[in-house]
Amino acid sequence: MATGSLGSALGLRAGDLKATIAGEDLTLGGDIILSVHGVRIGEPDFYEKIRSKRKALGADDPFEVTVLRGGNVIKLSKPVSVLTAKK
């Protein structure tokens, strides 16, 4: 996870297990994003739905992401103002 990124500020965890599968170098592990504001990743028009919900949020509203981490589904949430603050 890039230092200072929105993902880092939200608490997303990157993978750290290096593997090569079918000749491709991969990094495994880390969070798998399942949904953003209740919009499931992969559902029809998910990107547009997430953008629409994000635009409706105020600075003090929570930005919510649901992830699969270590076999458990967890919700990550931070106020929009924290995620968009200039560093």
Protein Blocks (a to p, Z undefined) as FASTA:
>chain_A
ZZhiaklmnopacdfbdcdeehiacdeejjddfbgghiaghiahklmmmmmmmmmpcfkb
ccdddddeehiacdddddfklmmpcZZ
